[in-house]
Amino acid sequence: MASRSDRQPSEISVAEVTAWYRSMNATPTQQANAYGLLKSILKDAVEDGLIATNPCRVKAGGQKTRAREIEVLSVEQLTAYLAAVPEARRVPLLLAGWCGLRSGEVRALRVRDLDLDAGVVRVRQGVVRLAGQLLIGPPKTAAGVWDVTIPPHLVPSLREWQRRQPTRGRDALLFPAGDGVSPLNDSVLREAHDKGKAAIGMPGLTIHGLRHTSATLAAQLGATVAELQARIGHSTPNMAMRYQHVAADRDAQLAARMSQLATGNDWTPQSPPRARRPRESSRKREQSELPGMDD
């Protein structure tokens, strides 16, 4: 737009605003902020009767990130995807797709975190890349420390997988790199993931899309927003209070219904395991094991 300081609001056209927006050499955040400011100023001009309509008509112009459609899988697609994944990497991706774990959370799991007797996987840490190195540290928020119930139809196959693994201590990584002690590189999981998504014809599917798949399946089965956030360990300020009081046995019921959806069999737990969030003292105790890692 022309930069004359004496221009009147009525001189600014829709086409001019749109051209200015598209020609901006700025980051998405800077672009959104500049557009938002202009739109707010011209909105005031409308309210003051200086112009009839606001010429800011750029669709989603105020969004700081470009929204994109997230691909999720049906139960049938998830089953086919996992069947196509190399067996050596199938279990970590299975936990992402059925239990909603992030890649970094899966790769940080310890042997002790997969509790098949209780039917839960315990998320306590995550793998992050810092200055080219893979580090394991605590989550940034309390919501990132949680137990998620494993759909019970998966437990027998997980027991069989567990039986075939080499003997390792409870504190050892569940899915280590080739040296047996280092965290698995995310590129290794992506390579296995690429084979799975190619087999089902979904080239745009990301590993994080498996997490969305888990949440979507739970939502289709009637989970509330609070239950979904509790199940996938996600927190936002306005939702924090809503998921704190979700009953743990409700999560077990959701997992059982996922298994029923997948197999047609009734997996309703007779005495559902209680997947409770650790107490604050427990979280602090675990985080103290990694001195120097920020919360």
C-alpha positions in Angstrom: 0.0 0.0 0.0 1.1 3.6 -0.6 2.7 5.0 2.6 1.4 8.5 2.5 0.7 9.6 6.1 -2.2 11.8 5.1 -4.2 9.0 3.4 -7.8 8.6 4.5 -9.3 5.2 5.5 -11.8 5.6 2.7 -9.0 5.5 0.1 -7.9 2.0 1.1 -9.4 -0.7 -1.1 -9.8 -4.5 -0.5 -7.5 -5.2 -3.5 -4.8 -2.9 -2.1 -4.9 -4.6 1.4 -4.8 -8.0 -0.2 -1.8 -7.1 -2.4 0.0 -5.5 0.5 -0.6 -8.7 2.7 0.7 -11.0 0.0 3.8 -9.0 -0.8 5.0 -8.7 2.8 8.5 -10.1 3.3 8.0 -11.3 6.9 7.6 -14.3 9.1 4.0 -15.7 9.4 3.9 -14.2 12.9 5.0 -10.8 11.8 2.7 -10.9 8.8 -0.3 -11.9 11.1 0.5 -9.2 13.6 0.8 -6.4 11.0 -2.4 -7.5 9.3 -4.2 -7.8 12.6 -3.2 -4.2 13.6 -4.4 -2.8 10.3 -7.7 -4.7 10.6 -8.2 -3.4 14.1 -7.6 0.2 13.1 -10.0 0.0 10.2 -12.6 -1.8 12.4 -12.5 1.3 14.6 -12.9 3.5 11.5 -16.0 1.6 10.6 -17.4 2.0 14.1 -16.6 5.7 14.0 -18.5 6.1 10.7 -15.4 7.0 8.7 -15.8 4.1 6.3 -18.7 1.8 5.4 -16.9 -1.5 5.5 -13.6 -2.9 6.5 -11.3 -3.6 3.5 -9.4 -6.3 5.4 -10.8 -9.4 3.8 -7.9 -11.8 3.6 -9.1 -15.2 4.7 -7.2 -16.4 7.8 -5.0 -13.3 7.5 -4.6 -13.0 11.2 -3.5 -16.6 11.7 0.1 -16.9 12.8 0.5 -20.4 11.3 -0.9 -21.9 8.2 -3.6 -24.4 9.2 -3.3 -27.7 7.5 -5.5 -30.8 7.5 -4.2 -33.5 9.7 -4.4 -37.0 8.3 -5.7 -39.7 10.7 -6.3 -43.4 10.2 -9.3 -45.6 10.6 -8.9 -48.8 12.6 -8.6 -50.8 9.4 -5.9 -48.4 8.1 -4.0 -48.4 11.4 -4.0 -52.2 11.4 -2.7 -52.4 7.8 -0.1 -49.7 8.5 1.3 -51.6 11.5 1.4 -54.8 9.5 3.5 -53.1 6.9 6.0 -51.6 9.4 9.2 -53.6 9.9 8.7 -55.9 12.9 11.7 -54.4 14.7 10.0 -51.0 14.9 6.4 -52.0 15.1 5.9 -51.8 18.9 7.0 -48.1 19.3 4.7 -47.1 16.4 1.9 -49.2 17.8 2.1 -47.3 21.1 2.0 -44.0 19.1 -1.1 -45.1 17.1 -3.1 -46.8 19.8 -2.0 -44.9 22.9 -1.3 -41.5 21.5 2.4 -41.2 22.5 4.6 -38.7 20.8 7.8 -39.9 19.1 10.0 -38.5 21.8 7.9 -40.0 24.5 8.0 -43.4 22.9 11.8 -43.3 22.5 12.3 -42.3 26.1 10.3 -45.2 27.6 12.1 -47.4 30.1 11.5 -51.1 30.6 9.7 -50.3 33.8 7.3 -48.0 32.0 5.5 -50.8 30.0 3.4 -52.4 32.7 1.4 -55.1 31.0 0.1 -56.5 34.3 -1.6 -53.2 35.0 -2.3 -52.7 31.3 -0.7 -49.3 31.1 2.3 -47.5 29.6 3.8 -44.8 31.9 5.0 -41.6 30.2 7.6 -39.9 32.3 10.3 -38.4 30.0 10.9 -37.4 26.4 13.8 -37.4 23.9 14.8 -34.0 22.6 17.6 -33.0 20.2 19.8 -30.3 21.6 22.9 -29.0 19.7 22.9 -32.1 17.6 22.7 -34.5 20.6 19.8 -36.7 21.7 19.0 -36.0 25.4 16.3 -37.5 27.7 14.6 -35.1 30.0 11.4 -34.5 31.9 8.3 -33.0 30.2 7.8 -29.3 30.2 4.4 -29.5 32.0 2.8 -31.8 34.6 0.3 -32.9 31.9 3.3 -34.6 30.1 3.6 -37.1 33.0 0.7 -39.6 32.8 -0.3 -43.2 32.5 -2.3 -44.3 29.5 -4.3 -47.5 29.4 -3.3 -49.9 26.6 -6.2 -51.3 24.6 -6.5 -54.8 26.0 -6.5 -56.6 22.7 -2.9 -55.5 22.3 -1.6 -56.9 25.6 -1.1 -60.5 24.5 1.0 -59.6 21.5 2.9 -57.1 23.6 3.6 -59.8 26.1 4.9 -62.0 23.3 7.1 -59.2 22.0 8.4 -58.6 25.6 9.2 -62.2 26.0 11.5 -62.1 23.0 13.5 -59.1 24.1 17.0 -59.5 25.6 17.1 -59.2 29.4 17.6 -55.6 30.4 17.3 -53.8 33.7 14.1 -52.0 34.6 15.8 -48.6 34.0 17.1 -49.5 30.6 15.6 -47.9 27.5 12.7 -50.0 26.1 13.6 -49.1 22.5 17.3 -48.3 22.5 19.6 -47.6 19.5 21.9 -50.2 18.2 24.4 -49.7 21.0 21.7 -50.8 23.5 22.0 -47.7 25.7 21.4 -44.6 23.5 18.0 -43.2 22.6 16.7 -44.2 19.2 17.2 -41.6 16.5 13.9 -40.2 15.2 15.0 -40.9 11.7 15.0 -44.6 12.4 11.3 -44.4 13.4 10.6 -42.3 10.3 12.2 -44.8 8.0 9.9 -47.6 9.4 6.9 -45.2 9.4 7.5 -44.4 5.7 7.1 -48.1 4.8 3.8 -48.2 6.7 2.3 -45.1 5.2 3.4 -46.1 1.7 1.6 -49.5 2.1 -1.7 -47.7 2.9 -1.3 -45.0 0.3 -1.1 -42.0 2.7 2.1 -40.2 1.8 1.1 -37.2 3.9 0.8 -39.1 7.1 3.3 -38.1 9.8 4.3 -40.0 12.9 2.5 -37.3 14.9 -0.6 -38.2 12.9 -0.6 -41.5 14.7 -1.1 -39.6 18.0 -4.0 -37.7 16.4 -5.4 -41.1 15.2 -5.5 -42.4 18.8 -7.3 -39.2 20.0 -9.7 -39.4 17.1 -10.6 -43.0 17.8 -11.3 -42.2 21.4 -13.4 -39.2 20.4 -15.4 -41.4 18.0 -16.2 -43.7 21.0 -17.6 -40.8 23.1 -14.7 -39.5 25.0 -15.2 -36.0 26.4 -12.7 -33.2 25.8 -11.4 -33.6 29.3 -11.0 -37.4 28.9 -9.2 -36.9 25.6 -6.7 -34.5 27.1 -6.2 -36.9 30.0 -5.7 -39.8 27.7 -3.1 -38.2 25.4 -1.4 -36.0 28.1 -2.2 -32.7 26.5 -2.7 -29.5 28.5 -3.8 -25.9 27.7 -4.4 -23.3 30.4 -8.1 -23.1 29.9 -8.5 -26.9 29.9 -6.2 -27.9 32.8 -8.9 -27.9 35.5 -11.3 -30.0 33.3 -9.0 -33.0 32.9 -7.7 -33.2 36.5 -10.8 -35.0 37.7 -11.2 -37.6 35.0 -11.7 -41.0 36.5 -8.9 -43.4 35.7 -11.2 -46.3 35.1 -13.0 -44.3 32.4 -9.7 -44.4 30.5 -9.6 -48.2 30.8 -13.1 -48.3 29.4 -12.1 -46.2 26.4 -9.2 -48.5 25.7 -11.4 -51.5 26.0 -13.9 -50.0 23.5 -11.0 -49.4 21.1 -10.2 -53.1 21.3 -13.8 -53.9 20.7 -13.9 -51.7 17.6 -10.8 -53.5 16.3 -11.8 -57.1 17.0 -15.5 -57.2 17.6 -14.9 -58.8 21.0 -15.9 -57.5 24.4 -12.8 -56.4 26.3 -14.6 -54.6 29.2 -12.3 -54.9 32.2 -13.9 -56.6 35.2 -11.6 -54.7 37.6 -10.2 -51.9 35.6 -6.6 -50.9 36.6 -6.4 -47.4 37.9 -4.0 -45.4 35.8 -3.3 -42.5 38.2 -1.2 -39.5 37.6 1.9 -39.5 39.8 1.9 -37.2 42.8 3.9 -34.0 42.6 6.6 -35.4 44.9 7.0 -38.4 42.6 7.5 -36.1 39.6 10.0 -34.0 41.4 11.9 -37.2 42.5 12.0 -38.5 38.9 13.1 -35.1 37.5 15.9 -34.9 40.1 17.5 -37.9 38.5 18.5 -35.6 35.6 20.3 -32.7 37.1 20.5 -29.7 34.9 17.4 -30.5 32.8 14.9 -27.7 33.0 11.3 -28.4 33.7 
